[in-house]
Amino acid sequence: MARLFVLSSLFLALLGCAHPDVSGLMHQNQISLQKLKVGMTKADAMEIMGTRSAETNRGPIANPIRSETFTDKTGSPVEVLHYITQRSRNYRDTTPLVFKGGVLVGWGPEALRQAR
């Protein structure tokens, strides 16, 4: 009986990590990233990426999952939208889309590093 309880608990824990809706969102974002082009407007990029959200055991995940703004070295404002594209603990590993002046200047960790 105890063994069944442990196996059931393990199964439920794994379900929480691999929620099908989150997997679908990650996959859709990976496909959408391939359609982006440097120089497109923020509105066009957001339309391509979509606003679909996903449900998890911890609550909903928005798309983008988070955003940030900062000023670059030249004093220009930079906006970053983070999209979930890979499985990670707490959904912290994301793909950033980097915008300057409302225009997409790049995406991925390297684009974010260069913008800072």
DRENMAR-743248 format. One record per atom (N, C-alpha, C, O): x, y, z; atom name. Coordinates in steps of 0.2 Angstrom, whole numbers, plus 5000, padded with zeros to 4 digits. Each point is the difference from the previous one (the first is absolute). Example, Ala and Ser with C-alpha at 12.3 -4.5 7.8 and 13.67 -1.06 7.14 Angstrom:
2
(kolke (5066 4972 5039) N)
(kolke (4996 5006 5000) CA)
(kolke (5004 5006 5000) C)
(kolke (5005 4999 5003) O)
(kolke (4993 5006 4993) N)
(kolke (5004 5006 5001) CA)
(kolke (4996 5005 5003) C)
(kolke (5003 5006 5001) O)
REM end
This chain:
116
(kolke (5004 4994 5000) N)
(kolke (4996 5006 5000) CA)
(kolke (5004 5006 5000) C)
(kolke (4999 5005 4996) O)
(kolke (5007 4995 5008) N)
(kolke (5004 5006 5000) CA)
(kolke (5004 5001 4994) C)
(kolke (5001 5006 4997) O)
(kolke (5000 4988 5000) N)
(kolke (5004 5001 4993) CA)
(kolke (4995 5003 4995) C)
(kolke (5002 5004 4996) O)
(kolke (4992 4994 5004) N)
(kolke (4995 5003 4995) CA)
(kolke (4999 5008 5002) C)
(kolke (5000 5004 4995) O)
(kolke (5000 4998 5011) N)
(kolke (5000 5007 5002) CA)
(kolke (5006 5004 4997) C)
(kolke (4999 5005 4997) O)
(kolke (5007 4992 5004) N)
(kolke (5006 5003 4997) CA)
(kolke (5000 5001 4993) C)
(kolke (5001 5005 4997) O)
(kolke (4997 4989 4999) N)
(kolke (4999 5001 4993) CA)
(kolke (4995 5005 4998) C)
(kolke (5001 5003 4995) O)
(kolke (4994 4997 5008) N)
(kolke (4994 5005 4998) CA)
(kolke (5003 5007 5001) C)
(kolke (4999 5004 4996) O)
(kolke (5004 4997 5010) N)
(kolke (5003 5007 5001) CA)
(kolke (5005 5002 4995) C)
(kolke (5000 5005 4998) O)
(kolke (5004 4990 5000) N)
(kolke (5005 5002 4995) CA)
(kolke (4997 5001 4993) C)
(kolke (5002 5005 4997) O)
(kolke (4993 4991 5002) N)
(kolke (4997 5001 4993) CA)
(kolke (4996 5007 5000) C)
(kolke (5001 5004 4995) O)
(kolke (4996 4998 5010) N)
(kolke (4997 5007 5001) CA)
(kolke (5005 5006 5000) C)
(kolke (4999 5005 4997) O)
(kolke (5007 4994 5006) N)
(kolke (5005 5005 5000) CA)
(kolke (5003 5000 4993) C)
(kolke (5001 5006 4997) O)
(kolke (4999 4989 4999) N)
(kolke (5003 5000 4993) CA)
(kolke (4995 5004 4996) C)
(kolke (5002 5003 4995) O)
(kolke (4991 4996 5006) N)
(kolke (4995 5003 4996) CA)
(kolke (5001 5008 5001) C)
(kolke (4999 5003 4995) O)
(kolke (5002 4999 5011) N)
(kolke (5001 5007 5001) CA)
(kolke (5006 5003 4996) C)
(kolke (4999 5006 4998) O)
(kolke (5006 4990 5001) N)
(kolke (5006 5003 4996) CA)
(kolke (4999 5000 4993) C)
(kolke (5003 5004 4996) O)
(kolke (4993 4991 5001) N)
(kolke (4999 4999 4993) CA)
(kolke (4993 5002 4998) C)
(kolke (4997 4996 4996) O)
(kolke (5000 5009 5006) N)
(kolke (4993 5002 4998) CA)
(kolke (5000 5000 4993) C)
(kolke (5003 5004 4997) O)
(kolke (4992 4993 5000) N)
(kolke (5000 5000 4992) CA)
(kolke (4998 5007 4998) C)
(kolke (5003 5002 4994) O)
(kolke (4994 5002 5009) N)
(kolke (4998 5007 4997) CA)
(kolke (5007 5004 5000) C)
(kolke (5001 5004 4996) O)
(kolke (5003 4995 5009) N)
(kolke (5006 5004 5000) CA)
(kolke (5005 4997 4995) C)
(kolke (5003 5004 4996) O)
(kolke (4997 4990 5003) N)
(kolke (5004 4997 4994) CA)
(kolke (4997 5003 4993) C)
(kolke (5005 5001 4996) O)
(kolke (4989 4999 5004) N)
(kolke (4997 5003 4993) CA)
(kolke (5002 5007 4999) C)
(kolke (5002 5002 4995) O)
(kolke (4998 5002 5011) N)
(kolke (5002 5007 5000) CA)
(kolke (5007 5001 4998) C)
(kolke (5002 5004 4996) O)
(kolke (5003 4992 5007) N)
(kolke (5007 5000 4998) CA)
(kolke (5001 4998 4993) C)
(kolke (5004 5004 4996) O)
(kolke (4993 4991 5002) N)
(kolke (5000 4998 4993) CA)
(kolke (4998 5006 4995) C)
(kolke (5003 5001 4995) O)
(kolke (4991 5001 5006) N)
(kolke (4998 5006 4996) CA)
(kolke (5004 5006 5000) C)
(kolke (5001 5003 4995) O)
(kolke (5002 4999 5011) N)
(kolke (5005 5005 5000) CA)
(kolke (5006 4999 4996) C)
(kolke (5003 5004 4996) O)
(kolke (4999 4989 5004) N)
(kolke (5006 4999 4996) CA)
(kolke (4999 5000 4993) C)
(kolke (5004 5003 4996) O)
(kolke (4990 4995 5002) N)
(kolke (4998 5001 4992) CA)
(kolke (5000 5008 4999) C)
(kolke (5002 5002 4994) O)
(kolke (4994 5001 5010) N)
(kolke (4999 5008 4999) CA)
(kolke (5007 5003 4999) C)
(kolke (5000 5005 4996) O)
(kolke (5005 4994 5008) N)
(kolke (5006 5003 5000) CA)
(kolke (5003 5000 4993) C)
(kolke (5004 5004 4998) O)
(kolke (4995 4990 4999) N)
(kolke (5003 5000 4993) CA)
(kolke (4997 5004 4995) C)
(kolke (5003 5001 4994) O)
(kolke (4991 5002 5007) N)
(kolke (4997 5005 4996) CA)
(kolke (5002 5007 5001) C)
(kolke (4998 5005 4996) O)
(kolke (5006 4997 5010) N)
(kolke (5002 5006 5001) CA)
(kolke (5005 5003 4996) C)
(kolke (5004 4996 4997) O)
(kolke (4996 5011 5002) N)
(kolke (5005 5003 4996) CA)
(kolke (5002 5006 5003) C)
(kolke (4996 5004 5003) O)
(kolke (5011 4997 4998) N)
(kolke (5003 5006 5002) CA)
(kolke (4997 5006 4996) C)
(kolke (5000 5000 4994) O)
(kolke (4998 5005 5010) N)
(kolke (4997 5006 4997) CA)
(kolke (4992 5001 5000) C)
(kolke (4998 5005 4998) O)
(kolke (4999 4989 5004) N)
(kolke (4993 5000 5000) CA)
(kolke (4997 5004 5006) C)
(kolke (5004 5001 5005) O)
(kolke (4990 5002 4995) N)
(kolke (4998 5003 5006) CA)
(kolke (4998 4996 5005) C)
(kolke (4999 4994 4999) O)
(kolke (5001 5009 5007) N)
(kolke (4998 4996 5006) CA)
(kolke (4993 4997 4999) C)
(kolke (4999 4994 5002) O)
(kolke (4996 5010 4995) N)
(kolke (4993 4997 4999) CA)
(kolke (5001 4994 4995) C)
(kolke (4996 4995 5002) O)
(kolke (5008 5005 4993) N)
(kolke (5000 4995 4995) CA)
(kolke (5003 4993 5004) C)
(kolke (4998 4995 4999) O)
(kolke (5007 5007 5005) N)
(kolke (5004 4994 5003) CA)
(kolke (4995 4997 5005) C)
(kolke (5000 4994 5001) O)
(kolke (4996 5010 5003) N)
(kolke (4996 4997 5005) CA)
(kolke (4994 4996 4996) C)
(kolke (4997 4995 5003) O)
(kolke (5001 5008 4991) N)
(kolke (4995 4996 4997) CA)
(kolke (5002 4993 4998) C)
(kolke (4996 4995 5000) O)
(kolke (5010 5005 4997) N)
(kolke (5003 4993 4999) CA)
(kolke (5001 4996 5006) C)
(kolke (4998 4994 4999) O)
(kolke (5004 5009 5006) N)
(kolke (5001 4995 5006) CA)
(kolke (4994 4998 5003) C)
(kolke (4999 4995 5004) O)
(kolke (4996 5009 4996) N)
(kolke (4993 4999 5003) CA)
(kolke (5000 5001 5007) C)
(kolke (5005 5002 5003) O)
(kolke (4989 4998 5000) N)
(kolke (4998 5001 5007) CA)
(kolke (4997 4994 5003) C)
(kolke (4998 5001 5006) O)
(kolke (5003 4993 4991) N)
(kolke (4997 4994 5003) CA)
(kolke (5004 4999 5007) C)
(kolke (5006 5001 5001) O)
(kolke (4990 4997 5004) N)
(kolke (5003 4999 5007) CA)
(kolke (4999 4992 5001) C)
(kolke (4997 4997 4996) O)
(kolke (5006 5001 5009) N)
(kolke (5000 4993 5002) CA)
(kolke (4998 4999 5008) C)
(kolke (5002 5005 5004) O)
(kolke (4995 4990 4997) N)
(kolke (4998 4999 5007) CA)
(kolke (5005 4995 5003) C)
(kolke (5002 4995 4997) O)
(kolke (5000 5006 5009) N)
(kolke (5004 4995 5004) CA)
(kolke (4997 4999 5007) C)
(kolke (4995 5003 5001) O)
(kolke (5008 4992 5002) N)
(kolke (4997 4999 5007) CA)
(kolke (5002 5006 5005) C)
(kolke (4996 5001 5005) O)
(kolke (5008 5003 4993) N)
(kolke (5002 5006 5004) CA)
(kolke (4996 5006 4997) C)
(kolke (5000 5006 5003) O)
(kolke (4996 4994 4992) N)
(kolke (4996 5005 4997) CA)
(kolke (5002 5001 4993) C)
(kolke (5004 4997 4997) O)
(kolke (4993 5009 5000) N)
(kolke (5001 5001 4993) CA)
(kolke (5007 5003 4999) C)
(kolke (5003 5003 5004) O)
(kolke (4999 4996 4990) N)
(kolke (5007 5003 4997) CA)
(kolke (4998 5004 4994) C)
(kolke (4997 4998 4995) O)
(kolke (5004 5008 5006) N)
(kolke (4999 5005 4994) CA)
(kolke (5005 4999 4995) C)
(kolke (5005 4998 5001) O)
(kolke (4993 5005 4993) N)
(kolke (5004 5000 4994) CA)
(kolke (5001 5007 4997) C)
(kolke (4995 5002 4997) O)
(kolke (5010 5002 5004) N)
(kolke (5006 4998 5003) CA)
(kolke (4999 4999 5008) C)
(kolke (4996 5003 5003) O)
(kolke (5009 4993 4999) N)
(kolke (5000 4999 5007) CA)
(kolke (5002 5005 5005) C)
(kolke (4998 5001 5006) O)
(kolke (5006 5004 4991) N)
(kolke (5002 5006 5004) CA)
(kolke (5003 5005 4995) C)
(kolke (5002 4998 4995) O)
(kolke (4998 5008 5008) N)
(kolke (5004 5005 4996) CA)
(kolke (5004 5005 5004) C)
(kolke (4999 5000 5006) O)
(kolke (5005 5003 4991) N)
(kolke (5005 5005 5004) CA)
(kolke (5002 5006 4995) C)
(kolke (4999 4999 4994) O)
(kolke (5002 5006 5009) N)
(kolke (5003 5006 4997) CA)
(kolke (5006 5003 5003) C)
(kolke (5000 4999 5006) O)
(kolke (5004 5003 4990) N)
(kolke (5006 5003 5003) CA)
(kolke (5003 5005 4995) C)
(kolke (4998 5001 4995) O)
(kolke (5007 5003 5007) N)
(kolke (5004 5005 4996) CA)
(kolke (5006 4997 4998) C)
(kolke (5004 4998 5004) O)
(kolke (4998 5002 4989) N)
(kolke (5006 4997 4998) CA)
(kolke (5006 5005 5001) C)
(kolke (4999 5006 5003) O)
(kolke (5007 4993 4995) N)
(kolke (5006 5004 5001) CA)
(kolke (4999 5007 4997) C)
(kolke (5004 5004 5003) O)
(kolke (4992 4996 4992) N)
(kolke (5000 5007 4997) CA)
(kolke (4994 5004 5003) C)
(kolke (4999 5006 4997) O)
(kolke (4997 4991 5007) N)
(kolke (4995 5003 5003) CA)
(kolke (4993 4999 4997) C)
(kolke (4995 5003 5002) O)
(kolke (5005 4993 4993) N)
(kolke (4994 4998 4996) CA)
(kolke (4996 4995 5004) C)
(kolke (5003 4995 5003) O)
(kolke (4990 5005 4998) N)
(kolke (4996 4995 5003) CA)
(kolke (5000 4994 4996) C)
(kolke (5000 5000 4994) O)
(kolke (5000 4994 5010) N)
(kolke (5000 4993 4997) CA)
(kolke (4994 4997 5003) C)
(kolke (5000 5000 5006) O)
(kolke (4996 4996 4990) N)
(kolke (4995 4996 5003) CA)
(kolke (5001 4993 4998) C)
(kolke (5002 4998 4995) O)
(kolke (4997 4998 5010) N)
(kolke (5002 4992 4999) CA)
(kolke (4994 4996 5002) C)
(kolke (4997 5001 5005) O)
(kolke (5000 4995 4990) N)
(kolke (4995 4996 5002) CA)
(kolke (5003 4993 5000) C)
(kolke (5003 4997 4995) O)
(kolke (4995 4999 5010) N)
(kolke (5003 4993 5001) CA)
(kolke (4995 4995 4999) C)
(kolke (4994 5000 5003) O)
(kolke (5008 4995 4992) N)
(kolke (4995 4995 4998) CA)
(kolke (5003 4993 5003) C)
(kolke (5006 4999 4999) O)
(kolke (4990 4997 5003) N)
(kolke (5002 4993 5002) CA)
(kolke (5001 4996 4994) C)
(kolke (4995 4999 4996) O)
(kolke (5011 4998 5003) N)
(kolke (5001 4996 4995) CA)
(kolke (5003 4993 5001) C)
(kolke (5001 4996 4996) O)
(kolke (5001 5003 5011) N)
(kolke (5003 4994 5002) CA)
(kolke (4998 4998 5007) C)
(kolke (4998 5005 5004) O)
(kolke (5002 4989 4997) N)
(kolke (4998 4998 5007) CA)
(kolke (5006 5002 5005) C)
(kolke (5006 4998 4999) O)
(kolke (4992 5005 5006) N)
(kolke (5005 5001 5006) CA)
(kolke (4996 5001 5006) C)
(kolke (4994 5001 5000) O)
(kolke (5010 4999 5005) N)
(kolke (4997 5001 5007) CA)
(kolke (4997 5007 5001) C)
(kolke (5004 5004 4999) O)
(kolke (4990 4997 5003) N)
(kolke (4997 5006 5001) CA)
(kolke (5000 5005 4994) C)
(kolke (4998 5006 5001) O)
(kolke (5003 4991 4993) N)
(kolke (4999 5003 4994) CA)
(kolke (5004 5006 4999) C)
(kolke (4998 5006 4998) O)
(kolke (5008 4994 5005) N)
(kolke (5004 5006 5000) CA)
(kolke (5005 5000 4993) C)
(kolke (5002 5006 4999) O)
(kolke (4999 4989 4998) N)
(kolke (5004 5000 4994) CA)
(kolke (4995 5001 4994) C)
(kolke (4996 4996 4998) O)
(kolke (5005 5010 5000) N)
(kolke (4995 5003 4995) CA)
(kolke (5004 5002 4994) C)
(kolke (5006 5001 5000) O)
(kolke (4990 5001 4994) N)
(kolke (5004 5003 4994) CA)
(kolke (4997 5007 5000) C)
(kolke (4994 5002 5000) O)
(kolke (5011 5003 5001) N)
(kolke (4998 5007 5000) CA)
(kolke (5000 5003 4993) C)
(kolke (5004 4998 4996) O)
(kolke (4991 5006 5003) N)
(kolke (4999 5004 4994) CA)
(kolke (5002 5007 5002) C)
(kolke (4997 5003 5005) O)
(kolke (5008 5000 4992) N)
(kolke (5002 5007 5002) CA)
(kolke (4998 5005 4995) C)
(kolke (5001 4999 4994) O)
(kolke (4996 5006 5008) N)
(kolke (4997 5006 4996) CA)
(kolke (5003 5006 5002) C)
(kolke (5001 5002 5006) O)
(kolke (5001 5002 4989) N)
(kolke (5002 5007 5001) CA)
(kolke (4996 5005 4996) C)
(kolke (5000 4998 4994) O)
(kolke (4997 5007 5009) N)
(kolke (4996 5004 4996) CA)
(kolke (4994 4996 4997) C)
(kolke (4998 5002 4995) O)
(kolke (5000 4993 5008) N)
(kolke (4994 4996 4997) CA)
(kolke (5002 4996 4995) C)
(kolke (4995 4997 4996) O)
(kolke (5011 5002 5002) N)
(kolke (5002 4996 4995) CA)
(kolke (5005 4994 5003) C)
(kolke (5004 5001 5004) O)
(kolke (4994 4993 4993) N)
(kolke (5004 4994 5002) CA)
(kolke (5007 5000 4998) C)
(kolke (5001 5001 4994) O)
(kolke (5004 4999 5010) N)
(kolke (5007 5000 4999) CA)
(kolke (5003 4994 5000) C)
(kolke (5006 4999 4998) O)
(kolke (4991 4996 5005) N)
(kolke (5003 4993 5001) CA)
(kolke (4996 4996 5005) C)
(kolke (4996 5003 5003) O)
(kolke (5006 4991 4997) N)
(kolke (4997 4995 5006) CA)
(kolke (5005 4995 5002) C)
(kolke (5005 4999 4996) O)
(kolke (4994 4999 5010) N)
(kolke (5005 4995 5002) CA)
(kolke (5005 5003 5005) C)
(kolke (5000 5006 5001) O)
(kolke (5003 4990 5003) N)
(kolke (5005 5003 5005) CA)
(kolke (5005 5005 4998) C)
(kolke (5002 5004 5003) O)
(kolke (5001 4994 4991) N)
(kolke (5005 5005 4997) CA)
(kolke (4997 5007 4998) C)
(kolke (5003 5005 5002) O)
(kolke (4991 4995 4996) N)
(kolke (4997 5006 4998) CA)
(kolke (4999 5004 5007) C)
(kolke (5000 5006 5000) O)
(kolke (4998 4991 5005) N)
(kolke (4998 5003 5006) CA)
(kolke (5007 5003 5003) C)
(kolke (5000 5005 5003) O)
(kolke (5005 4991 4997) N)
(kolke (5007 5002 5002) CA)
(kolke (5002 5006 4997) C)
(kolke (5003 5004 5003) O)
(kolke (4997 4996 4990) N)
(kolke (5002 5006 4996) CA)
(kolke (4996 5006 5002) C)
(kolke (5003 5005 5000) O)
(kolke (4990 4994 5001) N)
(kolke (4996 5006 5002) CA)
(kolke (5002 5003 5007) C)
(kolke (4999 5006 5001) O)
(kolke (5003 4990 5003) N)
(kolke (5002 5003 5007) CA)
(kolke (5006 5004 5000) C)
(kolke (5003 5002 5005) O)
REM end
